[in-house]
């Protein structure tokens, strides 16, 4: 099978962990960019990347690059591709355009011009034209213009890969599945210990934590990928790739626990964990985190997404102070990570974070922060390690 270059799109701040994921999966010529990582692989690897990557939003297969200076050069460049290699007049397509250029400033205009070029090519050659279908197209085309360089790609994923397929019930402010998985990987979560999400909402972080711990492919519950409608779709190859990934699923010998004080959130989280077939790994309880303490003997890994005051109405000063107090009083020997877009609120935690990583939750600039909570004081921990 022929190898070719592909591009995996991701969120800001996840480029390095996505590159690491690709290398572990067996990709060649892995190179990081901004919100993307390029790599080389064959058709089977494209299937594998869509199934297994936790921090990728889309896998694109570039088909042509050319320079664009105006709408005529864009039109000619799109027409220089033989689109009958990918669709017929009886198929439908849609174009997603992203533009970062002084010459072009409207992505919708670029998408419209590209659509005209494809439709005109079919009309000139056959007298008929394929349809546009924004929801369920047979081919999804990505046009990316950066300065004067236009890259035309086939979108092998379809809907963004954060649509894992297990989450049917959500709460007010659900976290994107790719963001949840990336936070977990940045936090060093590898399944070697007990895990807690103390404000679990609809259970996304719990599901992603369990899949990482057991090495379950991220998109195993997804109903479809765009490449299943391509001319060269190979069902047998896809089945064998899926089977080989599932053979690498491993046992998990610790606990993954979620708390939420809202009964509705607990019910939704349980539904989503059931949909993901992860019930044997995840326990969810109706608890107010501020009334709890550490339940396990060994080290605890905690990752969560507390309210920022954006969509949920809370007294932020009191709320974040209670987070810090609960850490100190109830959770010794814990590595606690959480994401917040309210940087002011961090002051009230009353503990100094040992790490701060810039991320975005949707359009909100956020920080993923880490707190190391020791048994007793930090000094006592330091002294005991010296005396050992």
N, C-alpha and C positions, 0 to 999 in steps of 0.2 A: 504493500500500500504506500502511496506517495506521502511524503512529509510536506507540510506547508506551514507558513507563519500564521499565528492566530493572536488575538488580543483579548485579554480578560480585563473587563472593567471592574473597578472597585470603588469604595468610599475613601475619602481623604484620610490618610494616616494608616491605611491597611496595606499599602504597596509592598512593604517588606514581608509581612506575614503571608500575603498572597503568593509572593515569589517563592517563599519557603514551602508553602503547600504544593505549588507546581513542581518544584524540584523533588519533593518527597513522592509525588505521584508519577514522576518519570519524564517530565517535560525536558526538552532540549533548548539551548540558547535562550535562557530566561533573562529578560532585561526589564528593570523597573522604569516606569515613567511616572507621570502625575495622574493619580486616580486610575492607573492602568498598568498592566504587566504584559509584555509581549513574550511569546514562546513559540516553539516549533514542535509539531507532532503530526500524527496521521489521523485518519477519520475515527478510528477506534479511540484514540486519545481525546479527540473532541467530545465523543460520547462520555468518556470517563471524566473529563474536566467538568462537564455539565452536571453529572451525577454526584461527584464527590467534593468539589471545591466548596468550602464553607464561606469564604470571604469574597467570592466573585459575584457580580451582579449580572453580567452577560459574557458570553463567549462569542466573539466576532471573528469571521473568516474574511480577511481582506481579499478583494479580487482585482482591484486596480488602484493605482495612485497616479495623479496628474496635477499639473499646475493650473490654477484658475485665477483670472484677472478681472473677469466680468461675467455677466450672465451667459454670453455667447460661448465663452470657453468652458463654462460649467456644462452647458447643454451639449456641446460637442464631445466633451470628455465622457459624459454619461452614455451618449450614443455610440461611442467607440467600443463599448462592451456589447458582446453578442448575448442579449438577454434570453434568446431562445435556448441557451444552454441551461437556464435555470427555471423558466416557466413557459407555459403555452398561453395562447389567447383565452383558453378556458379556465386559467388560474386567476387568482387574485393576489394583489400585493399591497404593501404599504411602505412608506418611507419615513424613517426617523432621521432628522437632521440636527447636528450640533455644530455651532459656528463660533469660532474665536478668530475674527479677522476684521481688519479695517475696511476691506473691500465689500464684505457681506456682513450685514448686521441683523438680518431676520432669518431665523432658522425655518420658519414656515414658507418664506419666499423660496429658499433653497430647495426645500422638499417639493414645492409645487413645480419648480423648473425641472428638477430631476424626474418627477412623475411625467411631465410633458415629453421629455426626451425618450423615456421608455415606451410610453403609449404611442408616440409618433413612429418609433421604430417598428412596432408591431403593425400599426395601421398601414405604413408604407409597404411592408413585406407581405402582409396577409389580407389587408382590407378590413381586419377586425382588431379589437383592442381588449386587453385584459381589464378586469374590474379592480377598483380600489376597495379594500375591506380593512377598516381600521381595527376591528375587534378580532377576527379570526382569519387573517390572510394566509395564503399558501406560502408566501415568501415575504419575509420582513427584511428590508434593506436599510442599511445604516450609511448615511453620508456625513462625513466629518471634515470640516474645513478648519485648518489651523494656518493663519497667515495666508500664504498662497497655495498651500498643499491640500489637495482634496483626496481623501481616502474613501473608497466605496467598498463596503463590506456586506457580507451576508450575516444576519443575526441568527446564530444557531440555537439560541435559548428561547426566544419568544418573550413571554412575560418575564420581568426581572426575576432572577434566581432567588431573591428573598421570598418569593411566593413558594414556600416549601411544599405546601399541600396539606399540612397537618392543622393549621390554625384556622378554625371556622368561627370561633368565638373570640371577640376582643373586648377590651375595656376602653376607658376614655382615652388613654394615652399609651397605646401599645408600642413596643420597641420593634424596629425593623429586625428581621431574623439575621440578616448579614451583619448588622451592627452588633447584635447580641453575640454572635459567634466570634466576631473580631475582638470584641472586648474580652471574651473568655480566653482567646488565644494570646492576646497581649498580656493578660494577667498571669499567664503561665499555667493555666488549668490544663491538666493532662490526665485527670482521672485517678491520680494516686493519692487519694485521701477523701475526707468527707466534704460535702459541698452544701452551702446554704444560700438561697435567695430569700431574704427576709421581707421583701415587698414584691411578691412574684407576679402580681397582676394576672394577665392571661396565660402566664407560664412559658413565655418564649425563651427566657434565659435558661430555665430548667430543662426544656426540651433540647436546646443546643448543647448544654452542659452534658446531658446524658449521651447524646450522639457522639460528642468528642470523646467522652470517657470510654465508650464501647466501640469506637471507630466505625460507627454506622454512617454510610454515605449521606451527606447533608440533604440531597434531593431525592431520596429513595421513595418518598411519599408523593412526589409530584406526579400529576396526571399526564402531562405532555410537555414535549420540547419542540421547538420550531423545526429542528432538523428531521423530525419524523415525516414532514411533508415534502422534503427535498427529493429530487429525482434519484439521487444515489442512496436513499435510505436503505440500510441493511439491518433488518429486524434480528436476524440470527447473530450478527456481530454485537448488536446492542444487548441482547440477552446474555451472551457469553461474558461481556464486560461487566454487566450487572452481577452475574453469578460470581465472577472473580473478586469483585469488591465485597460481596456479602460473605465470602469465605474468610475475609480478614477481620470480620467483626470479632471482638474479644469480650471476655467476661469482665464484670465489674464487681468488686468486693467491698465497696464502701457505701455510704448513704448519700443520696441527693434529696434535699428537703426544701420545700417552699412554704413560706408563711404569707398570708395576707389577712388583714382584719375584716375585709368586706366579704360576706358570704357569696355575693354574686361573682366576685373575682375568683374565689376558690372553686366555684362550680365551673366557671369558664376554663380555668387552668386545668382542672381534672378532665374536662372534655377534650381539650387540645392534646394533653399527654396521652389520653386513650387513642385519639386519632393517629398519633405518631407511633403507636404500639410500644410505648415506653413505660407502661404502668408498673412493670416489675422493678424498674430502677428508681422511680420518683415517688416520693411521699409529699402530699400537700395538706397543710393544716390551717384552720382558721385561727390565727393568732395575731395579736398586736406585738410587733417586734419589740416595742419599748417595754413590754411586760415579760420578755423572755430572757433566757440565759443559755449558755452553750450546753448542748445535750451530749456531746461526744468527748471522749478522752483525748484523742490525738489532735494533731493540727487541723484547723478548719479553714477552708477556702470559701470566701464569701464574695459574690458579685451581684450588684443590684442596680436598679434604676429608680431612685426616689423621685417624688414630685419636684418640679422646678418652680411651681407657681405660675406656669404658663397656661395649662388647661385644667389643673386641679387647684382648687382654692384652699391654701393652707397658710398658717402663720409660720413663715419660713424661718424666722429667727429661733422660735421655740422648737420647731421641728428638727432643724439641723443640730441644735444644741442637744436635743434628746438622742439623736443618732450618736453623737460623741459620747454622751453619758452611758448609753447602752453598750457601746463598744468597750468602754473602760471598766464598767461594773460587771458586765455579763459575758464578755467574750475574750478571755485570755487565750493566748496561743492561737491567734487568728490573723489571717492575711485578708484584709477587707478592701474591696475595690467597689467604687460606684461612679456613675457618670452623672454630671450635672451641667446644665447650661446656665445656672445661676452662680456665678463666680463669687458674688458678694456673700452668698449664704455659706460658703465654705469656711468663712471666718468664725462662724458660730459653732463649728464642730468641736473646737477646743483642742484639737490634736494637729500636729504638723504632718501633712502627707509626705511620704517618702518618695512618691513619684507623681507627676502630673503629665498626662499625654493629651495633646490637643486633638479633638475629633469633632465631627459634626453630627448632631442628631436632627435629621432633616436639614432645615436651613439654619438651625440654631447652633452657634459655635459653643462647644462644650469641652469639658475636661474629664478624662477618666483618671480618677485619683486613687492612690493606694495608701492605706494606713496599716502599719505593722503594730498589732496589739500584743504586748508581751504579758507573760505571767508575772504579776507583781509590777515593779517599775522597770523601765528600760535599763536603768543603771544596774539594777540587781541582775538582770539578764546578762548584761555585759560583764559584770564582775564574776558571775558564776562560770561564764565561758572561759575567762582568763584563768580561774582557779582549777579548772578541770585538767 
